[in-house]
């Protein structure tokens, strides 16, 4: 008996639509990461891009528990002296609310070439409209 190995040409990709309105960030992001990675499929292979496309709407209405809205910081440093930037969730929500969901999902997928390809299948929008109606995304209930 031979071991079944899925080929790249046999992978079938679907489109999903997820509404972030009132959802808790971590729980929501982990479900999105599972769909993007393809772990919900029976023939999951860790070395292939098996995942589906996910469109997230209403990213500005995502919920953070506790006092994370003020105390959680997003840290960036370019490598030059004095270039440390720290932004709270409040500031990020005012400037670019999509990046809250993107950063949460980014931390839950592999940190390598495959992870960068997988993250490109995530489409996040702050409002209820999105330009992916032609793909007919199925509603993802989380």
Phi, psi and omega per residue, in radians:
X1 nan 2.301 -3.119
X2 -1.669 2.627 3.065
X3 -1.379 2.305 -3.140
X4 -1.345 2.262 3.085
X5 -2.190 2.111 -3.101
X6 -1.288 2.438 3.091
X7 -1.722 2.760 -3.113
X8 -1.067 -0.594 -3.120
X9 -1.268 -0.294 -3.120
X10 -1.596 -0.063 -3.105
X11 -1.363 2.287 3.126
X12 -1.915 2.194 -3.100
X13 -1.904 2.397 3.095
X14 -1.985 2.925 3.050
X15 -1.970 2.360 3.134
X16 -2.130 2.576 3.080
X17 -2.058 2.095 -3.122
X18 -2.067 2.295 3.118
X19 -1.739 2.126 -3.071
X20 -1.570 0.069 -3.064
X21 -1.100 1.962 3.080
X22 1.366 0.088 -3.136
X23 -1.507 2.586 3.077
X24 -1.318 2.351 -2.976
X25 -1.000 -0.924 -3.053
X26 -1.125 -0.788 -3.133
X27 -1.154 -0.686 3.123
X28 -1.151 -0.799 -3.098
X29 -1.150 -0.612 -3.140
X30 -1.199 -0.630 3.078
X31 -1.193 -0.690 3.109
X32 -1.119 -0.749 -3.141
X33 -1.102 -0.642 3.121
X34 -1.126 -0.732 3.124
X35 -1.191 -0.757 -3.136
X36 -1.092 -0.660 -3.104
X37 -1.331 -0.513 3.139
X38 1.688 0.253 -3.105
X39 -1.240 -0.221 3.105
X40 -1.428 -0.121 -3.115
X41 -1.618 2.638 -3.092
X42 -1.190 -0.686 -3.066
X43 -1.643 0.682 -3.101
X44 -1.056 2.291 3.035
X45 -2.206 2.174 -3.039
X46 -1.195 -0.315 -3.095
X47 -1.678 -0.002 -3.127
X48 -1.982 2.708 3.021
X49 -1.464 1.564 -3.054
X50 -1.678 -0.270 -2.933
X51 -1.240 2.952 3.138
X52 -1.726 3.010 3.056
X53 -1.515 2.472 3.132
X54 -2.246 2.240 3.064
X55 -1.890 2.115 3.139
X56 -1.879 2.223 3.083
X57 -2.005 2.863 -3.134
X58 1.004 0.782 -3.120
X59 -1.162 -0.450 -3.128
X60 -1.271 -0.225 -3.103
X61 -1.760 0.280 3.127
X62 -1.202 2.572 -3.053
X63 -1.850 2.388 3.029
X64 -2.051 2.250 -3.082
X65 -1.354 2.818 3.106
X66 1.168 -2.570 3.128
X67 -1.827 0.553 -3.132
X68 -1.153 -0.407 -3.129
X69 -1.012 -0.599 -3.134
X70 -1.854 -0.551 -3.016
X71 -1.600 -0.458 -3.130
X72 -1.256 2.309 -3.102
X73 -2.082 2.456 2.988
X74 -1.764 2.122 -2.983
X75 -1.878 2.347 3.014
X76 -2.484 2.557 -3.130
X77 -2.558 2.219 -3.088
X78 -1.437 -0.257 -3.102
X79 1.875 -0.271 3.110
X80 -1.542 2.626 3.129
X81 -1.073 2.353 3.095
X82 1.364 0.235 -3.084
X83 -1.818 0.415 3.124
X84 -1.310 2.301 3.071
X85 -2.174 2.292 3.063
X86 -2.223 2.185 3.112
X87 -2.138 2.420 3.054
X88 -1.443 2.960 -3.140
X89 -1.115 -0.602 3.091
X90 -1.017 -0.835 -3.118
X91 -1.157 -0.714 3.127
X92 -1.166 -0.679 3.125
X93 -1.105 -0.595 3.109
X94 -1.315 -0.651 -3.078
X95 -1.455 -0.974 -3.051
X96 -2.584 1.501 -3.044
X97 -1.154 -0.358 3.138
X98 -1.148 -0.534 -3.050
X99 -1.207 -0.341 3.082
X100 -1.113 -0.847 -3.136
X101 -1.225 -0.717 -3.115
X102 -1.078 -0.781 -3.137
X103 -1.141 -0.640 3.133
X104 -1.165 -0.753 3.139
X105 -1.236 -0.647 -3.121
X106 -1.045 -0.614 3.121
X107 -1.289 -0.210 -3.068
X108 -1.835 0.025 3.100
X109 -1.982 2.887 -3.106
X110 -1.034 2.518 -3.135
X111 -1.696 1.182 -3.136
X112 -2.674 -2.913 -3.115
X113 -1.063 -0.714 3.133
X114 -1.116 -0.681 3.121
X115 -1.104 -0.638 3.116
X116 -1.201 -0.624 3.074
X117 -1.189 -0.749 -3.135
X118 -1.082 -0.739 -3.115
X119 -1.138 -0.439 3.114
X120 -1.246 -0.207 3.091
X121 -1.520 0.004 3.113
X122 -1.704 2.196 3.124
X123 -2.100 2.063 -3.060
X124 -2.080 2.334 -3.141
X125 -2.309 2.447 -3.068
X126 -1.325 -0.494 -3.126
X127 -1.784 -3.042 -3.120
X128 -1.426 -0.156 -3.131
X129 -1.679 2.604 3.069
X130 -2.588 2.666 -3.085
X131 -1.573 0.313 -3.054
X132 -1.888 0.555 -3.138
X133 -1.185 -0.511 -3.118
X134 -1.141 -0.454 3.131
X135 -1.397 -0.148 -3.132
X136 0.907 1.124 -3.108
X137 -1.217 2.406 3.063
X138 -1.404 2.592 -3.107
X139 -1.303 2.273 3.123
X140 -1.744 2.036 -3.116
X141 -1.680 2.060 -3.120
X142 -2.035 nan nan
